[in-house]
Structure formats: C-alpha cells, structure tokens
Amino acid sequence: MSIIGLYPTFYMPEIGTAWLIGIIGTIHVLASHTSVGAAFLFALLETKAYWDHKPELLVFVKKWGMFLLVFSYVIGSITGPGIWYSITIGSPRGVDGLIHNFVWVWAAEWVYFTVEVIGVYALVYLLGKIDARTHLKLAWSFACASWATMLLIVGILSFMMWPGNERWYLTGSTADAFYNVNFFAHLGVRTGLMLVLAALVGLIITSRIDDGSLREYTTRFLAPVGLCGGLFGVMMFLYYLQTLPNNAAVMLSAHLLPIYGRDMIAVFTLTTIYLATAWWKPRLIVSTVAVGMFLFVGLFGVWPEERMRESMRKPFVAGQYIYGNQIIARDVPGKGIHSEVETIAQEGLLKVHPFIPERLRTIKEQNRLEVGQLLTKIACANCHALEPGAPLRALPDKLFRATDEDLIAAFLRGPLRHGTQPYMPRIDLPEEELSAIAHYIAAVNNGEDVDRVIAAQRMEATSTVGK
C-alpha cells in the first residue's frame, strides 16, 4: 500500500474553507495596498514640501501617517499572520509547494517588511524632530521597501496561477518560477490598485482638514494620482487577461464575468467620477462620502477582484501541478515530484491517505454515509461548500440538488474521472468510493440530517462491538 503525503482536511461549515481565506485576504489587501500606495504619496508630498517650501503639507503627511499606522500596520499585521494560519490549515500542500520554491524570496520579503514597519514609525514620530533632508531620504527608503514587498509577493502569487511554460517543471528553478508569464501584468494591476486605494484613503484625511487652502491643494494632488492609477490598472488588467491559462480563461468567461463583470465596470465608473469630481471641486468631498467610497471600492471592487483571481486558478492551487484538493496532478522532474492521480485511481483514497481512521478504510453499509462524507470533504471541500444554499459554490446546488445516486455517480464517473472539465480536478476513484460519495451527496440533497445519522451509526457500531 502506497501512503502519499496528504494532510488532514480542514473544513469551515457553511462558508467553506476558501471563503475563510478570502475574507482575511481581502482585508489584508485593502490594508497592505493602501500602505504601499501611501508610501509613495508620502514621499512625493514631502518632496514637494521640501522643494516648494510648503511646510503646511507636512501637517497632512503626519495625519495620514497616523491613520495608516493604525489602519494598515495594525490591521495588516493581524491579517498577515491570519492568512498564513488559514492557508496552512486550508491548503497545506499548496503552502508547502510555495515554500519549497520561494523560501529565500519570502525571506527577502520579510527583510523589506521589517524596514517598512520600522520606517512607518520613524516617519510619523521623527517628522519635525530631524532635519528635513534626512527625513526625506527616510520617506523614499520607506516607499521603495513597501513596493519591494509587493513585488516579491506578486511573483509568488502569479506563479500560483501558472508558470506559463514547461521550463520550470524541468528545472525547478526559483527564477523560472518567479519570472513567469503572469508576473509583470499582475504587478501592474496591483500597482495601479495601490495608487487608487491610497488616493481614496488620502481623501478621507483631506476631508477632515480645516485649512481650506491645504485641503484643496492635497485633494487636487491626490485625485489625479488615483485617476492615473486606475487607468494604468485597467490597461494592465487587459494585458493580464492575455497571460491566463486556458482553465482560467474558461472559468472567467463562463462563470465569473457573468456574475461580476457589470459590478466591476460600475466600480471603475463610479470611482472615476468620484476622483474627477474631487479634482474639479475639492470642497464637495466630505468625510461621510470619502469613507463610503473607500468601503464601496473595498466591498464591490477588491473583494470580487480577489475572489475572481482565486477562482481563476481552479482546479489548481499552485503552479498547475497541485490541485485545490491537495493532490499532485502532474510530474515535476525538476523537483522530483510525481503525479498521484494514477495511484489514487488504482488504490483509492481510503488506502493511500494517511489520516483516514482505520474503521473507515473499508466501506460497509454501516459506515457508507460517513465514508462518503469524509471522501467528499477530501476531494471537494477545498473549493465547494457542502451545505445546500451555502455561499461558496455549494456542491448540492451545483448538482441541482439531485437525489438520484445513480445520476450523481454518473457525473463522477464521467467528466470528473476523465478530467474533461477544465476548471475541475480529475477525481478518479475506485467504484465503491465514487458510490459512497454519491450516496452522501444524495442524502444531503434529500434533506437528511447527515451528522445526526452518522452519530447514530457510530453509536450503534460501538455498541455492537461492545457486545
């Protein structure tokens, strides 16, 4: 029997594992991208204050710095480890693969992040306490370190979409993984987004400045930066679409754009109108509108964008060689990695998975429902919620709540077993395991209280053994 290196499966009821990661990740993106964009706007404003002899701009810089110190570096520092925790339990093999590819890239990112965290405190608390030229050097060092952290992370995130060619699979090289076909387009999209978010947060600060001339000056400085960032981000997004693998293009056109396309266009249009209005009539921007606009972009812009990016990778979670359900999908000679799909097809998950309880390794009538639930969680729960009506691609809803076991099993034996759905993993299992999965899904769709039934069956099995 060949035991393969799978981990225990973590599942978050109702919202699903991916939504848990996505919610934490979206909050982190809002905080981190705002801080990176603000770092450059800090440096630009401080440069203008130094060259144009406008010390009043430093009042705005300090207020903005205090806001970011709380918003970006407290919230960002909480959600950053939160992402690590959630992806480690939700996608351990994906994280393992990324660490083995990018351990020194992540180490470098942490060096820049350390500079960034120390830098923001120094910027805020040393303003006016050291000479202007030294503080200006500090501001630009902070800006470069901030963008460097994003650049390094984008190389990792873009590899998660795909390497873009066969070279990395043969060499296993970090450089081949990092400088993938998706890298520069993805970096451009995020650079544009960081400028938009920084401008929106900056307008929240300017709307609370009492000095009318300073408020007008800073608003007219921030608004065009946000507009240019938005235009650049859209242009790079169009380029980004040309760098996607086939499974991502199919997922985008068939499932994601029909849901999110109009909303994303609406967000871009309203944000453009808002920033153009701020540029034209700065005094029209008030705090409630500024805060509302930032939250609007976060909820209806960043959240769908992050969900779309995560969904487009499916069925893979990293490099188009690790499925979302943690199974290795192809050989990677450069890393000494071998596909596990055929092994699982021959022996079944129950025999090769190291964390299957011994009592469930053999399917019996008394444990068939529980085995089906366990196999469904292992094979499907990383991308699907298992409860009807749940928000994350609810599996019962995707199967139209079918209660016919034979019908469900036919789907499992067809498209899934042969891997003909471009955005679904190939799930090739022995017949009795497919039958157990179909039995469980049919029971859920039939409205049964599956957990109660399983608990009763366990109790009955225990009492039988005791006798």
C-alpha positions as CSV (number, residue, x, y, z in Angstrom):
1,M,0.0,0.0,0.0
2,S,1.4,3.4,-1.0
3,I,0.7,6.1,1.6
4,I,1.0,9.6,0.0
5,G,1.8,12.8,1.8
6,L,-1.6,14.3,2.3
7,Y,-2.6,16.3,5.3
8,P,-5.8,16.3,7.4
9,T,-8.6,18.2,5.7
10,F,-9.9,21.4,7.3
11,Y,-13.4,22.5,6.5
12,M,-15.3,25.6,7.6
13,P,-19.0,24.8,7.6
14,E,-21.4,27.0,5.7
15,I,-18.9,29.5,4.3
16,G,-16.3,27.0,3.1
17,T,-12.6,27.0,3.5
18,A,-11.8,29.2,0.5
19,W,-14.1,32.0,1.8
20,L,-12.4,32.0,5.2
21,I,-9.1,32.6,3.4
22,G,-10.7,35.1,1.0
23,I,-12.2,37.2,3.7
24,I,-9.0,37.5,5.7
25,G,-7.0,38.1,2.4
26,T,-9.3,40.9,1.2
27,I,-9.0,42.8,4.4
28,H,-5.2,42.4,4.2
29,V,-5.1,43.5,0.6
30,L,-7.0,46.7,1.5
31,A,-4.6,47.5,4.3
32,S,-1.4,46.5,2.6
33,H,-2.1,48.0,-0.8
34,T,-3.2,51.3,0.8
35,S,0.1,51.4,2.7
36,V,2.2,50.8,-0.4
37,G,0.5,53.5,-2.4
38,A,0.5,55.9,0.5
39,A,4.3,55.4,0.9
40,F,4.9,56.8,-2.5
41,L,2.4,59.6,-2.0
42,F,4.1,60.4,1.4
43,A,7.4,60.7,-0.4
44,L,6.1,62.8,-3.2
45,L,4.2,65.2,-0.9
46,E,7.2,65.5,1.4
47,T,9.4,66.2,-1.6
48,K,7.1,69.0,-2.7
49,A,7.0,70.4,0.8
50,Y,10.8,70.5,0.8
51,W,11.3,71.9,-2.7
52,D,8.4,74.3,-2.8
53,H,8.9,75.4,0.9
54,K,5.4,74.3,1.9
55,P,5.8,73.1,5.5
56,E,2.0,73.0,5.9
57,L,2.0,69.9,3.7
58,L,3.8,68.1,6.5
59,V,0.7,68.5,8.7
60,F,-1.2,66.4,6.2
61,V,1.6,63.9,5.9
62,K,1.6,63.4,9.7
63,K,-2.2,62.9,9.9
64,W,-2.1,60.5,7.1
65,G,0.8,58.6,8.7
66,M,-1.1,58.2,12.0
67,F,-4.2,56.9,10.2
68,L,-2.1,54.3,8.3
69,L,-0.2,53.4,11.4
70,V,-3.5,52.2,12.8
71,F,-5.3,51.0,9.7
72,S,-2.6,49.4,7.6
73,Y,0.1,48.4,10.1
74,V,-2.2,47.2,12.9
75,I,-4.9,45.6,10.8
76,G,-2.3,44.4,8.2
77,S,-0.1,42.9,10.9
78,I,-3.0,41.0,12.3
79,T,-4.4,39.7,9.0
80,G,-1.0,38.8,7.5
81,P,-0.4,36.0,10.1
82,G,-4.1,35.3,9.7
83,I,-3.6,34.5,6.0
84,W,-0.7,32.2,6.9
85,Y,-2.7,30.4,9.5
86,S,-5.8,30.0,7.3
87,I,-3.8,28.8,4.2
88,T,-1.7,26.4,6.3
89,I,-4.8,24.6,7.6
90,G,-6.9,25.1,4.4
91,S,-4.2,24.3,1.8
92,P,-1.1,22.8,3.5
93,R,0.3,21.2,0.4
94,G,-0.1,24.4,-1.6
95,V,1.8,26.3,1.1
96,D,4.4,23.5,1.2
97,G,5.0,23.8,-2.5
98,L,5.3,27.6,-2.4
99,I,7.8,27.5,0.5
100,H,10.0,24.9,-1.3
101,N,10.0,27.2,-4.4
102,F,10.3,30.6,-2.8
103,V,11.8,30.3,0.7
104,W,14.5,32.8,0.0
105,V,12.1,35.2,-1.8
106,W,9.9,35.1,1.3
107,A,13.0,35.7,3.5
108,A,13.8,38.8,1.4
109,E,10.2,40.0,1.6
110,W,10.4,39.8,5.4
111,V,13.6,41.9,5.4
112,Y,11.8,44.6,3.4
113,F,8.7,44.3,5.6
114,T,10.9,44.8,8.7
115,V,12.3,48.0,7.1
116,E,8.7,49.0,6.2
117,V,7.3,48.6,9.7
118,I,10.2,50.4,11.4
119,G,10.0,53.0,8.7
120,V,6.4,54.0,9.2
121,Y,7.0,54.6,12.9
122,A,10.1,56.6,12.1
123,L,8.3,58.6,9.5
124,V,5.5,59.6,11.9
125,Y,7.4,60.1,15.1
126,L,10.5,61.8,13.7
127,L,8.7,64.3,11.5
128,G,9.9,67.7,12.6
129,K,12.4,66.2,15.0
130,I,15.2,65.6,12.5
131,D,16.4,67.7,9.6
132,A,14.1,67.7,6.5
133,R,16.7,66.2,4.1
134,T,17.3,63.2,6.3
135,H,13.5,62.7,6.8
136,L,13.0,62.9,3.0
137,K,15.6,60.1,2.5
138,L,13.8,58.1,5.1
139,A,10.5,58.6,3.3
140,W,11.8,57.4,-0.1
141,S,13.5,54.4,1.6
142,F,10.2,53.6,3.1
143,A,8.4,53.9,-0.2
144,C,10.9,51.6,-2.0
145,A,10.8,49.0,0.7
146,S,7.0,49.0,0.6
147,W,6.8,48.4,-3.1
148,A,9.6,45.8,-2.9
149,T,7.4,43.7,-0.5
150,M,4.5,43.8,-3.0
151,L,6.8,43.0,-6.0
152,L,8.2,39.9,-4.2
153,I,4.7,38.7,-3.2
154,V,3.3,39.2,-6.7
155,G,6.0,36.9,-8.1
156,I,4.7,34.2,-5.8
157,L,1.0,34.9,-6.4
158,S,1.5,34.9,-10.2
159,F,3.3,31.5,-10.0
160,M,0.2,30.2,-8.2
161,M,-1.7,31.0,-11.4
162,W,0.8,29.1,-13.6
163,P,4.5,29.2,-14.6
164,G,3.4,29.8,-18.2
165,N,5.9,27.4,-19.9
166,E,7.4,24.0,-19.4
167,R,10.8,25.2,-18.3
168,W,10.1,25.4,-14.6
169,Y,8.8,21.9,-14.5
170,L,12.1,20.6,-15.8
171,T,14.5,22.9,-13.9
172,G,12.6,23.6,-10.6
173,S,14.4,27.0,-10.6
174,T,13.2,29.8,-8.4
175,A,13.9,32.3,-11.2
176,D,11.8,30.3,-13.7
177,A,9.0,30.2,-11.2
178,F,9.2,33.8,-10.1
179,Y,9.5,35.5,-13.6
180,N,6.5,33.7,-15.0
181,V,4.4,34.8,-17.9
182,N,1.8,36.3,-15.5
183,F,4.3,38.3,-13.3
184,F,4.6,41.7,-15.0
185,A,0.9,42.0,-15.8
186,H,-0.1,41.1,-12.3
187,L,2.4,43.6,-10.8
188,G,1.0,46.3,-13.0
189,V,-2.6,45.6,-11.9
190,R,-1.6,45.7,-8.2
191,T,0.5,48.9,-8.7
192,G,-2.5,50.7,-10.2
193,L,-4.8,49.4,-7.4
194,M,-2.4,50.6,-4.7
195,L,-2.5,54.2,-6.1
196,V,-6.3,54.2,-6.3
197,L,-6.7,52.9,-2.7
198,A,-4.0,55.3,-1.4
199,A,-5.8,58.2,-3.1
200,L,-9.2,57.2,-1.6
201,V,-7.8,57.0,1.9
202,G,-5.9,60.2,1.4
203,L,-9.2,61.9,0.5
204,I,-10.7,60.7,3.8
205,I,-7.9,62.6,5.6
206,T,-8.2,65.7,3.5
207,S,-11.9,65.9,4.0
208,R,-11.2,66.4,7.7
209,I,-8.6,69.2,7.3
210,D,-9.9,72.6,8.5
211,D,-7.4,74.7,6.4
212,G,-9.4,75.3,3.2
213,S,-6.3,76.0,1.0
214,L,-4.4,73.0,2.3
215,R,-7.5,70.8,1.8
216,E,-7.9,72.0,-1.8
217,Y,-4.2,71.6,-2.6
218,T,-3.9,68.0,-1.2
219,T,-7.2,66.9,-2.8
220,R,-6.1,68.2,-6.2
221,F,-2.8,66.4,-5.7
222,L,-4.4,63.0,-4.8
223,A,-7.3,62.8,-7.2
224,P,-5.2,62.8,-10.5
225,V,-2.8,60.2,-8.9
226,G,-5.9,58.0,-8.2
227,L,-7.2,58.5,-11.8
228,C,-3.9,57.7,-13.4
229,G,-3.5,54.6,-11.1
230,G,-7.0,53.4,-12.1
231,L,-6.3,53.9,-15.8
232,F,-3.0,52.1,-15.6
233,G,-4.5,49.3,-13.6
234,V,-7.2,48.7,-16.2
235,M,-4.7,48.7,-19.0
236,M,-2.6,46.2,-17.2
237,F,-5.6,44.1,-16.4
238,L,-6.3,43.8,-20.2
239,Y,-2.7,42.7,-20.6
240,Y,-3.2,40.3,-17.6
241,L,-6.1,38.6,-19.4
242,Q,-3.8,37.7,-22.2
243,T,-1.4,35.9,-19.8
244,L,-4.0,33.5,-18.4
245,P,-4.0,29.7,-18.9
246,N,-6.9,28.0,-20.6
247,N,-8.7,26.8,-17.5
248,A,-8.6,30.4,-16.1
249,A,-10.0,31.9,-19.3
250,V,-12.8,29.4,-19.4
251,M,-13.7,30.0,-15.7
252,L,-13.6,33.8,-16.3
253,S,-15.8,33.8,-19.4
254,A,-18.2,31.1,-18.3
255,H,-18.7,31.8,-14.6
256,L,-17.1,34.9,-13.2
257,L,-17.7,37.7,-15.7
258,P,-21.4,37.0,-15.9
259,I,-21.6,37.4,-12.1
260,Y,-19.0,40.2,-11.5
261,G,-18.5,41.9,-14.9
262,R,-21.1,44.6,-14.6
263,D,-20.2,45.3,-10.9
264,M,-16.6,45.8,-11.7
265,I,-17.4,48.2,-14.6
266,A,-19.7,50.0,-12.2
267,V,-17.0,50.3,-9.5
268,F,-14.5,51.7,-12.1
269,T,-17.0,54.2,-13.5
270,L,-18.2,55.5,-10.1
271,T,-14.6,55.7,-8.7
272,T,-13.5,57.6,-11.8
273,I,-16.5,60.0,-11.4
274,Y,-15.7,60.5,-7.7
275,L,-12.0,61.2,-8.3
276,A,-12.7,63.5,-11.2
277,T,-15.2,65.4,-9.0
278,A,-12.6,65.7,-6.2
279,W,-10.1,67.1,-8.7
280,W,-12.6,69.6,-10.2
281,K,-14.5,70.6,-7.0
282,P,-12.3,69.6,-3.9
283,R,-14.7,71.3,-1.4
284,L,-17.5,68.9,-2.4
285,I,-15.7,65.9,-0.8
286,V,-16.9,65.4,2.8
287,S,-15.9,62.7,5.3
288,T,-19.0,60.6,5.0
289,V,-18.7,60.4,1.2
290,A,-15.0,59.7,1.4
291,V,-15.4,56.9,3.9
292,G,-18.3,55.5,2.0
293,M,-16.4,55.5,-1.3
294,F,-13.5,53.6,0.2
295,L,-15.8,51.0,1.7
296,F,-17.7,50.7,-1.6
297,V,-14.5,50.0,-3.5
298,G,-13.4,47.5,-0.9
299,L,-16.6,45.6,-0.9
300,F,-17.6,45.7,-4.5
301,G,-14.2,46.1,-6.1
302,V,-11.4,44.5,-4.1
303,W,-13.4,41.6,-2.8
304,P,-14.8,40.4,-6.2
305,E,-11.3,41.0,-7.8
306,E,-9.6,38.8,-5.2
307,R,-12.3,36.2,-5.5
308,M,-12.1,36.2,-9.2
309,R,-8.3,35.8,-9.1
310,E,-8.5,32.9,-6.6
311,S,-11.3,31.2,-8.6
312,M,-9.5,31.5,-12.0
313,R,-6.7,29.3,-10.8
314,K,-9.0,26.3,-10.3
315,P,-8.7,23.4,-10.3
316,F,-5.1,24.2,-9.2
317,V,-3.8,25.9,-6.1
318,A,-0.2,26.4,-7.2
319,G,1.8,26.2,-10.4
320,Q,-0.7,24.0,-12.2
321,Y,0.7,20.9,-10.5
322,I,-1.1,20.9,-7.1
323,Y,-4.9,20.5,-7.2
324,G,-7.1,22.5,-4.8
325,N,-7.8,19.3,-3.0
326,Q,-4.0,18.9,-2.3
327,I,-3.4,16.0,-4.8
328,I,-0.3,16.3,-7.0
329,A,-1.7,16.5,-10.6
330,R,1.4,16.1,-12.7
331,D,5.1,15.2,-12.7
332,V,7.6,17.9,-11.9
333,P,11.0,16.4,-12.7
334,G,12.9,19.5,-11.6
335,K,11.6,19.0,-8.0
336,G,11.5,15.2,-8.0
337,I,7.7,15.3,-7.7
338,H,5.4,12.6,-9.2
339,S,1.7,12.7,-10.0
340,E,-0.5,10.9,-7.5
341,V,-3.7,10.8,-9.7
342,E,-3.0,7.3,-11.1
343,T,-2.0,5.9,-7.7
344,I,-5.3,7.1,-6.2
345,A,-7.2,5.8,-9.2
346,Q,-5.8,2.3,-8.6
347,E,-5.8,2.1,-4.9
348,G,-8.3,4.6,-3.7
349,L,-8.1,7.5,-1.2
350,L,-9.1,5.2,1.7
351,K,-5.9,3.2,1.3
352,V,-3.4,5.9,0.5
353,H,-4.5,8.8,2.7
354,P,-2.5,8.7,6.0
355,F,-5.2,10.3,8.1
356,I,-8.2,8.0,7.3
357,P,-9.4,6.4,10.6
358,E,-8.9,2.6,10.4
359,R,-12.5,1.9,11.0
360,L,-13.3,3.8,7.7
361,R,-10.7,2.3,5.4
362,T,-13.1,-0.5,4.5
363,I,-16.6,0.6,3.3
364,K,-19.5,-1.2,4.9
365,E,-23.2,-0.5,4.9
366,Q,-23.0,0.8,8.5
367,N,-20.3,3.4,7.6
368,R,-21.0,4.2,4.0
369,L,-22.6,7.6,4.7
370,E,-19.7,8.6,7.0
371,V,-17.1,7.4,4.4
372,G,-18.9,9.3,1.7
373,Q,-18.9,12.5,3.8
374,L,-15.2,12.1,4.5
375,L,-14.3,11.4,0.9
376,T,-16.4,14.4,-0.3
377,K,-14.6,16.7,2.2
378,I,-11.2,15.4,1.0
379,A,-12.0,15.6,-2.7
380,C,-14.3,18.6,-2.9
381,A,-14.4,20.8,0.2
382,N,-11.4,23.0,-0.7
383,C,-13.4,24.6,-3.5
384,H,-17.0,23.8,-2.5
385,A,-19.3,24.2,0.5
386,L,-21.2,21.0,1.3
387,E,-24.4,22.6,2.7
388,P,-27.3,23.5,0.3
389,G,-27.5,27.2,-0.3
390,A,-24.1,28.0,1.2
391,P,-22.3,31.0,-0.5
392,L,-19.2,29.2,-1.7
393,R,-20.1,27.2,-4.8
394,A,-22.4,24.9,-2.8
395,L,-21.9,21.4,-4.0
396,P,-25.6,20.3,-3.6
397,D,-26.6,23.4,-5.7
398,K,-24.1,22.7,-8.4
399,L,-25.6,19.2,-8.8
400,F,-29.1,20.8,-8.9
401,R,-29.9,19.1,-5.5
402,A,-30.2,15.8,-7.3
403,T,-31.3,12.9,-5.0
404,D,-30.7,10.1,-7.5
405,E,-27.5,8.3,-6.5
406,D,-27.0,6.8,-10.0
407,L,-27.3,10.2,-11.6
408,I,-24.7,11.7,-9.3
409,A,-22.4,8.7,-9.7
410,A,-22.7,9.0,-13.5
411,F,-21.3,12.6,-13.3
412,L,-18.5,11.4,-11.0
413,R,-17.6,8.6,-13.4
414,G,-17.8,10.9,-16.5
415,P,-16.4,14.4,-16.5
416,L,-14.6,14.2,-13.1
417,R,-13.0,10.8,-13.6
418,H,-11.6,11.7,-17.0
419,G,-10.7,15.4,-16.2
420,T,-12.7,16.9,-19.1
421,Q,-13.9,19.9,-17.1
422,P,-11.0,22.5,-17.4
423,Y,-11.7,24.1,-14.0
424,M,-12.4,20.9,-12.1
425,P,-9.7,18.5,-10.8
426,R,-9.5,15.0,-12.1
427,I,-11.1,12.8,-9.4
428,D,-10.5,9.2,-10.5
429,L,-11.5,6.9,-7.6
430,P,-12.5,3.2,-7.4
431,E,-16.1,2.5,-8.0
432,E,-17.0,1.8,-4.3
433,E,-15.6,5.2,-3.3
434,L,-17.4,7.1,-6.0
435,S,-20.6,5.3,-4.9
436,A,-20.0,6.4,-1.3
437,I,-19.6,10.0,-2.4
438,A,-22.8,9.8,-4.5
439,H,-24.7,8.2,-1.5
440,Y,-23.6,11.1,0.8
441,I,-24.5,13.9,-1.7
442,A,-27.9,12.3,-2.4
443,A,-28.6,12.1,1.4
444,V,-27.7,15.8,1.8
445,N,-29.8,16.8,-1.2
446,N,-32.7,14.7,0.2
447,G,-32.7,16.9,3.4
448,E,-31.3,14.3,5.8
449,D,-29.6,15.4,8.9
450,V,-26.4,13.6,7.9
451,D,-24.4,14.4,11.0
452,R,-27.2,13.0,13.3
453,V,-27.4,9.8,11.2
454,I,-23.7,9.3,11.2
455,A,-23.6,9.9,15.0
456,A,-26.3,7.2,15.4
457,Q,-24.5,4.8,13.2
458,R,-21.3,5.3,15.2
459,M,-23.1,4.6,18.4
460,E,-24.7,1.5,17.0
461,A,-21.4,0.2,15.7
462,T,-19.8,0.9,19.1
463,S,-22.5,-1.0,21.0
464,T,-22.3,-3.9,18.5
465,V,-18.5,-4.2,19.1
466,G,-19.0,-4.0,22.9
467,K,-21.4,-7.0,22.7
